[in-house]
Amino acid sequence: MRFFTKSPILISLLFLFFIKFPFSGTDKDDILKSADLLLDMLEYDTAIQYYKKALSLDPNTMEVRKNIAYAYFQLGKNEEAMKYLKEEITLFPEDGDAYDLLVYVLFKLNKIEEAYDLFEKYNLKIVKSDQTEQTPPNIGLGDLVLGVHFKNKGNFDKAKKYFMRAHDRGFNPIKCYVQLIDVELIQDKLEIANTLLFRATNLYGFQPEFYFLYGILGLEKSKVYFPEKSAFYFTVLRNISIHFKKAISIRPNFKEALFNLAAISYNFNDYKRASEYFERTLKLEPENERIKFYLDCSLKRLNKSKDKDSFSEKCPKNLVLIKDFIDKPDLEYKYQYKNDILFILQNINNLAIEFIRKGKLHEGIKRFQNGLKIYEGSPEINHNLGMCYFLLGSLKESEKYAIISTKSKVFYKPKVRKELRKFKNEEKKELSNEFISPKSWTFEDAIQRGNYFLEAYDLLGNIYFKMKDFYKSIEAFKKVIEIDSQDSMGYYNLGCSYYALKEYDEAEKNWRKAIRYDRRKKEKAEDIKEDQKGEIIRVSVLVLKRTVSFHSYKSLGSLYEEKGNTKKAIVSYRKAIEIFPTDSDCYYELGKLYLKEGDKQNAIKYLKKYLEYGTEKEKEVKELLKKLRKNIQ
């Protein structure tokens, strides 16, 4: 098994130097760069120290207090967060992001009433802006939060005012128009809603959200003229399903559109199609009990439910359509990273590994978990977290993260050129992994269409071997060899799995291959490889201390001994001690094998050698030697 990182050791060591010796320099810009990286890495306490040091050097630096406030908020120190935010917008009334963060903090603390007069109280100088790709994602969030608050209270005029201000300040215009249209739908002002939707479509094109709203608007219009559940009402349902299908054709993971298609199919007694849509929805929300129940209801109607009598409530005759993304919009403050995401993950990964090397495994785990908050699907960090849990003996946790590490297709093993070309050709024929949630990714997915992360499959093989699920461990180790047909450790591990199943011929064949390929490449504790540009791209730390050849010869000795082939067993054990001359087990086995062959001189020789290096069987070996010497005399 191998720990894995995609960044140079140098980055990790430099970072640890700064942590150990803070404020070693007096340059404000350098201190701010360190503070920004710490904040990106979720090292909030240390980031605050750095930002405060920067403020002591220059109290008039914009955004520093906002960053301190954000760090305090993440630590649950809300009073400190609000204090620094109010200082920021007092000193820098043009800092709209600080205003949005302050409104968001008040919203999360159920103190939204305090946010109404912030514009006037602090004389904020926030101007309208054009929405561009560079527009910060939080600009206008505070106004959207206030708009949703007033909408929920039924104060629709104020709600529209804040939704429009959010739009004018540059917040996501699609989200703003969705809320403005919903305000009109709630009031049954369907023509106004229709006009707004038409205008939004002309301005921003046919977005998935707009298709969804056309469906909802069509449903609301039908209720005005036709009784619910009438014959024509069901015709309307069939017609509006076209809009939901168009929405998921653009965005396949649009949960509410998928649910509504499932509900419409269910209402038309098309339980097969309903179950298909519910299954797609469940892949996006694996823990959603409501979806699980409706899926079971659909399968029950198809006589496919695993337990038809297990339902805690009666399956409904009809399902109601939803618009959760409108009613419960995403009102999260989106942190903007100061550094490149890959660079941040590299530093988190290296910091975690340094903690582990110092024996602080749980500190390492905490950092890996921080990395997954930034990128849930990171192959390297999932693998390393899985490795940590493996070392702790938590095999189910280890399995979970190791499986996820095989999902992302952005990961390719650089040396596997031929297989990579083949993989890219096959990829065109496969469904994309993008819309499958990491929690829904299975071992079967990993084997059939996972990435080429050799270390991840190696870890999975070891996990299943420990679980005594030898068939799965064989599948995983075969994948290792598929990725690198000359990986000696892969062959050795595959041989061990076959041996556990008593498939001795396969075990012998794979151990022989392990020896052959191990001879071609000297195994190192750290194997650093460079790409064509000379950049270090990986560092693999092998857990296996002794060479693969040694372990393979030793295992072959056990195999031949079990099969009763004493001569072959002796040859294998002797080759093993040629590689590693201090292994006491081999001397013990050789002593017993020579004794079995009647070669007392060699039996004594190897048993005496055992006493030089081994202690566990010392008493037994001394008794054997005593008897042998007595018989010789």
KEVOMAR-255070 format. One line per 4 residues: number of its first residue (from 1); their letters; for each residue x, y, z of C-alpha. Coordinates in steps of 0.25 Angstrom, whole numbers, plus 5000, padded with zeros to 4 digits. Layout:
NUM = a = X,Y,Z  ...
END
This chain:
1 = mrff = 5000,5000,5000  5005,5014,4997  5002,5028,5003  5000,5037,4991
5 = tksp = 5002,5052,4988  5003,5060,4976  5012,5071,4981  5026,5074,4984
9 = ilis = 5031,5071,4998  5037,5085,4998  5023,5092,4999  5019,5084,5011
13 = llfl = 5032,5087,5018  5032,5102,5015  5018,5102,5020  5021,5095,5033
17 = ffik = 5033,5105,5035  5023,5116,5035  5013,5109,5045  5025,5106,5054
21 = fpfs = 5031,5120,5054  5020,5130,5051  5023,5144,5047  5037,5141,5044
25 = gtdk = 5037,5153,5034  5032,5167,5035  5027,5169,5021  5012,5172,5021
29 = ddil = 5009,5166,5007  5016,5153,5011  5009,5151,5024  4996,5154,5016
33 = ksad = 4999,5143,5006  5002,5133,5017  4989,5137,5024  4981,5135,5011
37 = llld = 4987,5121,5009  4983,5118,5024  4969,5123,5022  4968,5115,5009
41 = mley = 4973,5102,5016  4962,5104,5028  4973,5107,5038  4965,5118,5044
45 = dtai = 4972,5120,5057  4985,5122,5051  4980,5130,5040  4974,5140,5050
49 = qyyk = 4987,5142,5056  4994,5145,5043  4983,5155,5039  4984,5162,5052
53 = kals = 4999,5163,5050  4996,5169,5037  4986,5179,5043  4997,5183,5053
57 = ldpn = 5006,5187,5042  4995,5194,5034  4982,5197,5040  4976,5203,5027
61 = tmev = 4976,5190,5019  4963,5187,5012  4956,5173,5014  4966,5168,5025
65 = rkni = 4955,5170,5036  4945,5163,5027  4954,5151,5026  4956,5151,5041
69 = ayay = 4941,5152,5043  4939,5140,5033  4950,5132,5041  4943,5135,5054
73 = fqlg = 4929,5131,5048  4935,5118,5044  4940,5116,5058  4926,5119,5064
77 = knee = 4931,5132,5070  4919,5140,5065  4921,5153,5073  4935,5155,5069
81 = amky = 4931,5152,5055  4920,5163,5055  4930,5173,5062  4940,5172,5051
85 = lkee = 4930,5172,5040  4924,5185,5046  4938,5191,5047  4940,5187,5032
89 = itlf = 4928,5194,5026  4930,5206,5035  4944,5208,5030  4941,5203,5016
93 = pedg = 4927,5206,5012  4930,5202,4998  4932,5187,5003  4919,5181,4998
97 = dayd = 4924,5167,5001  4926,5170,5016  4911,5175,5016  4906,5162,5009
101 = llvy = 4914,5154,5019  4909,5162,5031  4894,5160,5026  4897,5145,5024
105 = vlfk = 4903,5144,5038  4891,5151,5044  4882,5142,5036  4889,5129,5041
109 = lnki = 4888,5135,5056  4873,5137,5054  4875,5152,5055  4871,5156,5041
113 = eeay = 4863,5168,5047  4876,5175,5050  4879,5175,5035  4869,5184,5030
117 = dlfe = 4876,5198,5031  4890,5194,5029  4891,5201,5016  4886,5214,5022
121 = kynl = 4893,5213,5036  4907,5210,5030  4905,5219,5018  4909,5208,5008
125 = kivk = 4914,5212,4995  4910,5200,4986  4907,5203,4972  4900,5195,4961
129 = sdqt = 4909,5185,4953  4908,5177,4941  4908,5162,4943  4921,5155,4938
133 = eqtp = 4929,5143,4940  4938,5151,4950  4926,5156,4958  4928,5151,4972
137 = pnig = 4918,5140,4975  4913,5147,4988  4911,5161,4983  4896,5163,4985
141 = lgdl = 4894,5151,4994  4890,5159,5006  4879,5165,4998  4874,5152,4993
145 = vlgv = 4874,5147,5008  4865,5159,5011  4856,5157,4999  4854,5142,5003
149 = hfkn = 4851,5146,5017  4841,5157,5013  4835,5147,5003  4833,5136,5014
153 = kgnf = 4826,5147,5023  4817,5151,5012  4822,5165,5010  4823,5164,4995
157 = dkak = 4826,5178,4992  4839,5178,5000  4843,5164,4995  4842,5170,4981
161 = kyfm = 4850,5182,4985  4862,5173,4991  4861,5163,4979  4863,5175,4969
165 = rahd = 4874,5181,4977  4881,5167,4978  4880,5167,4963  4885,5181,4960
169 = rgfn = 4897,5179,4969  4901,5167,4961  4896,5155,4968  4892,5143,4959
173 = pikc = 4881,5148,4950  4874,5135,4948  4873,5133,4963  4867,5147,4964
177 = yvql = 4857,5145,4953  4853,5132,4959  4849,5138,4972  4843,5150,4965
181 = idve = 4834,5141,4957  4831,5132,4969  4826,5145,4977  4816,5147,4966
185 = liqd = 4812,5132,4965  4809,5132,4980  4800,5144,4979  4793,5137,4967
189 = klei = 4797,5148,4958  4800,5138,4946  4800,5148,4935  4811,5156,4942
193 = antl = 4818,5144,4945  4817,5140,4930  4822,5153,4926  4834,5153,4935
197 = lfra = 4838,5139,4931  4837,5143,4916  4846,5155,4919  4856,5146,4926
201 = tnly = 4856,5136,4915  4859,5147,4905  4870,5153,4914  4877,5140,4918
205 = gfqp = 4872,5129,4909  4865,5116,4912  4871,5112,4925  4867,5099,4932
209 = efyf = 4861,5108,4943  4852,5115,4933  4848,5102,4927  4844,5097,4941
213 = lygi = 4836,5110,4943  4829,5109,4930  4824,5095,4935  4820,5101,4949
217 = lgle = 4813,5112,4942  4805,5103,4932  4801,5095,4944  4796,5107,4952
221 = kskv = 4788,5112,4940  4781,5099,4938  4776,5100,4952  4769,5113,4949
225 = yfpe = 4761,5106,4938  4760,5092,4941  4757,5084,4954  4770,5077,4960
229 = ksaf = 4770,5062,4956  4760,5064,4945  4762,5057,4931  4768,5070,4925
233 = yftv = 4776,5073,4937  4784,5060,4934  4786,5064,4920  4792,5077,4925
237 = lrni = 4801,5069,4934  4806,5061,4921  4808,5074,4914  4816,5081,4925
241 = sihf = 4825,5069,4926  4831,5073,4913  4837,5086,4920  4843,5077,4932
245 = kkai = 4849,5068,4921  4856,5080,4914  4861,5084,4928  4868,5071,4931
249 = sirp = 4873,5070,4916  4881,5083,4920  4884,5079,4934  4883,5064,4937
253 = nfke = 4885,5066,4952  4873,5075,4953  4866,5068,4965  4853,5075,4966
257 = alfn = 4851,5073,4951  4854,5058,4952  4845,5057,4964  4833,5064,4956
261 = laai = 4835,5055,4944  4835,5043,4954  4822,5048,4960  4815,5051,4947
265 = synf = 4819,5037,4943  4814,5031,4956  4801,5039,4955  4799,5033,4941
269 = ndyk = 4801,5019,4947  4814,5018,4938  4821,5012,4950  4833,5006,4942
273 = rase = 4837,5020,4937  4834,5026,4951  4843,5016,4957  4854,5020,4947
277 = yfer = 4853,5035,4950  4853,5032,4965  4865,5024,4964  4872,5035,4957
281 = tlkl = 4868,5045,4968  4872,5035,4979  4886,5035,4973  4887,5050,4975
285 = epen = 4881,5049,4989  4884,5035,4995  4879,5038,5009  4866,5044,5004
289 = erik = 4855,5035,5011  4844,5041,5004  4850,5037,4990  4853,5023,4996
293 = fyld = 4838,5021,5000  4833,5026,4987  4842,5017,4979  4838,5005,4988
297 = cslk = 4823,5009,4985  4826,5009,4970  4833,4996,4971  4822,4990,4979
301 = rlnk = 4812,4993,4968  4822,4986,4959  4823,4974,4968  4838,4977,4970
305 = skdk = 4839,4982,4984  4849,4974,4993  4839,4975,5004  4825,4977,5000
309 = dsfs = 4819,4977,5014  4830,4987,5020  4823,5000,5017  4820,5008,5030
313 = ekcp = 4810,5016,5022  4800,5014,5011  4806,5017,4997  4799,5030,4992
317 = knlv = 4790,5029,4980  4796,5042,4974  4808,5050,4977  4809,5066,4978
321 = likd = 4819,5073,4969  4830,5081,4976  4838,5093,4974  4848,5092,4986
325 = fidk = 4859,5100,4979  4850,5112,4979  4844,5110,4992  4857,5107,4999
329 = pdle = 4868,5114,4991  4882,5113,4993  4886,5124,5003  4900,5120,5006
333 = ykyq = 4911,5130,5006  4921,5124,4996  4936,5126,5001  4945,5131,4990
337 = yknd = 4958,5124,4990  4970,5133,4990  4979,5122,4983  4978,5112,4973
341 = ilfi = 4969,5100,4978  4980,5090,4974  4991,5097,4981  4982,5098,4994
345 = lqni = 4979,5083,4993  4994,5080,4991  4997,5088,5004  4986,5081,5012
349 = nnla = 4990,5068,5007  5005,5070,5010  5002,5076,5024  4993,5064,5027
353 = iefi = 5004,5054,5023  5014,5062,5032  5005,5060,5044  5004,5045,5041
357 = rkgk = 5020,5044,5039  5021,5050,5053  5011,5040,5059  4999,5050,5060
361 = lheg = 4989,5041,5052  4977,5048,5056  4982,5062,5053  4985,5057,5039
365 = ikrf = 4971,5051,5038  4965,5065,5042  4973,5071,5030  4969,5061,5020
369 = qngl = 4955,5064,5024  4957,5078,5022  4962,5075,5008  4949,5068,5005
373 = kiye = 4941,5080,5009  4948,5087,4998  4947,5076,4988  4939,5064,4992
377 = gspe = 4943,5056,4980  4958,5058,4982  4965,5044,4978  4978,5047,4986
381 = inhn = 4971,5052,4998  4960,5041,4999  4971,5031,4997  4980,5036,5008
385 = lgmc = 4968,5037,5017  4964,5023,5014  4979,5019,5017  4978,5026,5031
389 = yfll = 4965,5018,5034  4972,5005,5029  4983,5007,5039  4973,5010,5050
393 = gslk = 4966,4997,5047  4953,5004,5043  4951,4996,5030  4937,5000,5026
397 = esek = 4942,5015,5027  4954,5012,5019  4946,5005,5008  4937,5017,5007
401 = yaii = 4948,5027,5004  4956,5017,4996  4944,5014,4986  4942,5029,4985
405 = stks = 4956,5031,4981  4954,5023,4968  4942,5032,4963  4948,5045,4957
409 = kvfy = 4952,5043,4943  4961,5055,4944  4972,5046,4950  4981,5038,4941
413 = kpkv = 4993,5030,4945  5004,5038,4936  5012,5025,4932  5001,5017,4926
417 = rkel = 5000,5023,4912  4995,5011,4905  4984,5008,4915  4981,5023,4916
421 = rkfk = 4978,5024,4901  4969,5012,4902  4962,5017,4914  4959,5030,4907
425 = neek = 4953,5023,4895  4944,5015,4904  4940,5027,4912  4932,5032,4900
429 = kels = 4923,5020,4901  4921,5021,4915  4911,5029,4924  4918,5041,4930
433 = nefi = 4922,5039,4945  4920,5054,4947  4905,5053,4952  4907,5041,4961
437 = spks = 4909,5046,4976  4922,5041,4983  4913,5033,4993  4906,5026,4982
441 = wtfe = 4919,5021,4975  4921,5006,4978  4932,4996,4977  4925,4991,4964
445 = daiq = 4926,5005,4958  4940,5006,4962  4944,4992,4955  4935,4995,4943
449 = rgny = 4938,5009,4940  4947,5015,4950  4959,5024,4948  4974,5019,4947
453 = flea = 4978,5022,4961  4986,5009,4964  4989,5012,4979  4974,5013,4981
457 = ydll = 4971,4999,4976  4983,4994,4983  4977,5000,4996  4964,4993,4993
461 = gniy = 4970,4980,4991  4977,4981,5004  4964,4985,5011  4956,4973,5005
465 = fkmk = 4967,4964,5009  4966,4968,5023  4951,4967,5022  4953,4952,5017
469 = dfyk = 4946,4956,5004  4956,4950,4996  4948,4950,4983  4947,4965,4983
473 = siea = 4962,4966,4987  4965,4958,4975  4957,4968,4966  4964,4980,4972
477 = fkkv = 4978,4974,4970  4975,4970,4956  4971,4985,4954  4985,4989,4959
481 = ieid = 4991,4980,4949  4982,4985,4938  4987,4999,4941  5002,4995,4942
485 = sqds = 5005,4981,4936  5019,4981,4942  5014,4985,4957  5022,4974,4965
489 = mgyy = 5014,4977,4978  5001,4976,4970  5005,4961,4966  5009,4958,4980
493 = nlgc = 4996,4963,4986  4988,4956,4976  4996,4943,4979  4993,4945,4994
497 = syya = 4978,4946,4991  4978,4933,4982  4986,4926,4993  4975,4930,5004
501 = lkey = 4965,4923,4994  4975,4911,4993  4976,4913,4978  4991,4909,4979
505 = deae = 4994,4909,4964  4989,4923,4962  4996,4928,4975  5010,4921,4970
509 = knwr = 5008,4927,4956  5006,4942,4962  5017,4941,4972  5027,4936,4961
513 = kair = 5023,4949,4953  5025,4957,4965  5039,4953,4966  5041,4954,4951
517 = ydrr = 5037,4969,4951  5043,4972,4964  5057,4969,4959  5055,4979,4948
521 = kkek = 5052,4991,4957  5059,4993,4970  5048,4996,4980  5050,5009,4988
525 = aedi = 5044,5015,5001  5041,5027,4993  5039,5027,4978  5039,5040,4972
529 = kedq = 5036,5042,4957  5037,5054,4948  5028,5058,4936  5034,5063,4923
533 = kgei = 5035,5077,4928  5043,5072,4940  5032,5075,4951  5031,5066,4962
537 = irvs = 5017,5060,4961  5016,5049,4971  5023,5043,4984  5019,5029,4988
541 = vlvl = 5023,5023,5002  5022,5008,5002  5017,5002,5015  5024,4989,5011
545 = krtv = 5038,4990,5017  5045,4978,5011  5045,4975,4996  5034,4969,4988
549 = sfhs = 5044,4957,4984  5047,4954,4998  5032,4953,5002  5029,4945,4989
553 = yksl = 5040,4935,4992  5036,4933,5006  5021,4931,5002  5025,4921,4991
557 = gsly = 5033,4914,5003  5020,4913,5011  5012,4908,4998  5022,4897,4995
561 = eekg = 5023,4893,5009  5007,4892,5010  5007,4884,4997  5018,4874,5003
565 = ntkk = 5029,4878,4993  5040,4880,5003  5051,4882,4993  5044,4894,4986
569 = aivs = 5041,4900,4999  5055,4899,5004  5060,4906,4991  5050,4917,4993
573 = yrka = 5053,4920,5007  5068,4920,5004  5066,4930,4993  5057,4938,5003
577 = ieif = 5069,4939,5013  5079,4943,5002  5070,4956,5000  5068,4958,5015
581 = ptds = 5078,4950,5023  5072,4954,5037  5058,4948,5035  5056,4938,5047
585 = dcyy = 5044,4931,5041  5051,4926,5029  5062,4920,5038  5052,4913,5046
589 = elgk = 5045,4907,5035  5058,4903,5028  5062,4896,5041  5049,4888,5042
593 = lylk = 5049,4885,5027  5064,4879,5027  5060,4871,5040  5049,4865,5032
597 = egdk = 5058,4862,5021  5068,4855,5031  5079,4865,5029  5082,4868,5043
601 = qnai = 5094,4876,5041  5087,4886,5033  5075,4886,5042  5085,4890,5054
605 = kylk = 5091,4900,5045  5078,4908,5042  5072,4906,5056  5084,4912,5062
609 = kyle = 5083,4924,5052  5068,4925,5057  5073,4928,5071  5082,4939,5066
613 = ygte = 5070,4947,5061  5057,4941,5067  5052,4940,5081  5037,4936,5080
617 = keke = 5040,4921,5078  5053,4921,5086  5049,4910,5096  5044,4901,5085
621 = vkel = 5057,4903,5077  5066,4900,5088  5059,4887,5092  5060,4883,5077
625 = lkkl = 5075,4886,5077  5077,4879,5090  5071,4866,5084  5078,4867,5071
629 = rkni = 5092,4869,5077  5089,4857,5087  5085,4848,5075  5098,4852,5067
633 = q = 5106,4848,5079
END
